[in-house]
């Protein structure tokens, strides 16, 4: 088995009366395209925020790429790529300037060449001089996708990366993610679009009301002739009945 | 349609109460009330050194200033929808999906904001003085009249800046024309009457000699300024995208001496492209301070010869420290959360950008010192101004981190701020009045400023950044 790139033990996050994430243990190995699946409000985004040091857990600890997240959140963010759930790029920078900004913060020497490649690859070079506030949601999502991968991180934690893309762009991005993992990198993907997860993920965990209901390999389900969406719905339904 | 207004009021309440609790926010006007109530007992003492006319002048100037500081709605314009609290999704934005005109939504937003400021600042002060009046032997009609005229002062300031900023967003030439006419009118008034134009400020005239005509004039002028400003509001036109060449890369190189050049470059671009660089400087800094200078100069006979200039430098320092809110109003920490940027780094970067902006108050105070014929006190005045500004910045960072415009309404924050700033201002005033050049010692304020800023780094690094 390959080395773990994400290891979470007993992670809990409580907001007032709500336990968003409840004593979760999770391991993601190198080279996996790991899908964290769950309904809206199940704690997926909270998990990503804890794993990238954006928020602190109430209990437990996590290491990402061997770095203790609580001890060194900036170290984690230096080495990973992140697509957050809600944040949009800064309103008054153009798309080019935003990627230049990311490049300057991440100290990427050939940022201009990389930015040009991403504008071509995601087909939005005609928008590169437009202020981010004037970009459509889909274009902003392209920009956020580009900033997450522009430094070619060994691990990317991406929250609902396909949600604002049209079918053509979804296809392009799914291909990219699959190839990215084949090249030896790891993806931690949070989504509630189960078809996408079944199509591209190698491993998955189902989260419901902050609890992990199941974790395993997509191939194991397929071998049993089962589909991820049926499995997911059945599991969540049973959990609700309990 | 009243529902939208009510919903906006509720939203404003929740934005603040979710940040630091309903009780803390609710206590804010009570704090202002208490300060006014207790302060009223000092009135007999203050009257010994300052006649009541001059005291009322200072009070009216303060409320006019408050109106000035909050009234630049015209600058926000269509950006009001997403600028007020960074990336928060506010009703003013969401309501655009309803069958309501953007002008109507904007008018509701402005009225709501005005009422909020009125309820938080103006009303509690008036009530405090009103309730204290029987104990200090002041006829009850006086605080009632003062409540009315202070409210008018606040609304005058707010609507005047709202009007000017709205004109500015349409035509800079028109604004220059209007400002030119105002300056000529003020000069002509001073020449013809031989009195300071500030004495003709309608609410102050009303306070000194009540007349229904003046009251009607004041109300009509405020209503007119407000209506024209709302009329000047231009909704955002869809598809009107402007293209910009890359400013970030060259600016980052030019700012290479900064601790984090790309963050500083982003700050400056944000301010420049949002219209904040010129607009905020003009409407939240220069215009209010020019007017305050006129008001303070009326105190010439009651302060030492250099007193007005040094007092003005102190006030300018406090106002200059609010430039920190200009730098933090554009983004929440969330925008940086996917990058390897710590809260400490971000605050340090804001301090660096703030330091660049301090050229504005430094030059401004120097010009005022020169024009008022007190070049000899130019250096102490500039030193006082900058020392106070950086000291206030340090305290602000410690108390509010990256959310100064929201956390200021936390009563605990406000009390601590008032105490820490008040002690320094009173001490510095006394020292400066006694010997202007001794005030050069104000540079020592950079020590506590650094201390508070460092406390702030540790405090805000250790806490989760508020988001919406």
HADDOCK unambig.tbl for C-alpha pairs under 7 A between the chains (distance, minus, plus):
assign (segid A and resid 54 and name CA) (segid B and resid 337 and name CA) 6.15 0.50 0.50
assign (segid A and resid 55 and name CA) (segid B and resid 464 and name CA) 6.05 0.50 0.50
assign (segid A and resid 74 and name CA) (segid B and resid 340 and name CA) 4.87 0.50 0.50
assign (segid A and resid 74 and name CA) (segid B and resid 341 and name CA) 6.52 0.50 0.50
assign (segid A and resid 74 and name CA) (segid B and resid 342 and name CA) 6.59 0.50 0.50
assign (segid A and resid 77 and name CA) (segid B and resid 338 and name CA) 6.73 0.50 0.50
assign (segid A and resid 77 and name CA) (segid B and resid 339 and name CA) 5.88 0.50 0.50
assign (segid A and resid 77 and name CA) (segid B and resid 340 and name CA) 4.84 0.50 0.50
assign (segid A and resid 78 and name CA) (segid B and resid 339 and name CA) 6.98 0.50 0.50
assign (segid A and resid 78 and name CA) (segid B and resid 340 and name CA) 5.01 0.50 0.50
assign (segid A and resid 82 and name CA) (segid B and resid 338 and name CA) 5.39 0.50 0.50
assign (segid A and resid 83 and name CA) (segid B and resid 338 and name CA) 6.99 0.50 0.50
assign (segid A and resid 84 and name CA) (segid B and resid 338 and name CA) 6.85 0.50 0.50
assign (segid A and resid 87 and name CA) (segid B and resid 334 and name CA) 6.43 0.50 0.50
assign (segid A and resid 87 and name CA) (segid B and resid 335 and name CA) 5.94 0.50 0.50
assign (segid A and resid 88 and name CA) (segid B and resid 335 and name CA) 6.96 0.50 0.50
assign (segid A and resid 89 and name CA) (segid B and resid 335 and name CA) 6.72 0.50 0.50
assign (segid A and resid 90 and name CA) (segid B and resid 335 and name CA) 6.76 0.50 0.50
assign (segid A and resid 92 and name CA) (segid B and resid 270 and name CA) 5.37 0.50 0.50
assign (segid A and resid 92 and name CA) (segid B and resid 273 and name CA) 6.38 0.50 0.50
assign (segid A and resid 97 and name CA) (segid B and resid 246 and name CA) 5.95 0.50 0.50
assign (segid A and resid 97 and name CA) (segid B and resid 248 and name CA) 5.82 0.50 0.50
assign (segid A and resid 100 and name CA) (segid B and resid 249 and name CA) 6.92 0.50 0.50
assign (segid A and resid 101 and name CA) (segid B and resid 262 and name CA) 6.08 0.50 0.50
assign (segid A and resid 104 and name CA) (segid B and resid 262 and name CA) 6.24 0.50 0.50
assign (segid A and resid 105 and name CA) (segid B and resid 262 and name CA) 6.75 0.50 0.50
assign (segid A and resid 129 and name CA) (segid B and resid 243 and name CA) 5.08 0.50 0.50
assign (segid A and resid 129 and name CA) (segid B and resid 244 and name CA) 5.33 0.50 0.50
assign (segid A and resid 129 and name CA) (segid B and resid 245 and name CA) 6.35 0.50 0.50
assign (segid A and resid 130 and name CA) (segid B and resid 241 and name CA) 6.72 0.50 0.50
assign (segid A and resid 130 and name CA) (segid B and resid 242 and name CA) 6.34 0.50 0.50
assign (segid A and resid 130 and name CA) (segid B and resid 243 and name CA) 4.93 0.50 0.50
assign (segid A and resid 130 and name CA) (segid B and resid 244 and name CA) 6.48 0.50 0.50
assign (segid A and resid 134 and name CA) (segid B and resid 241 and name CA) 6.21 0.50 0.50
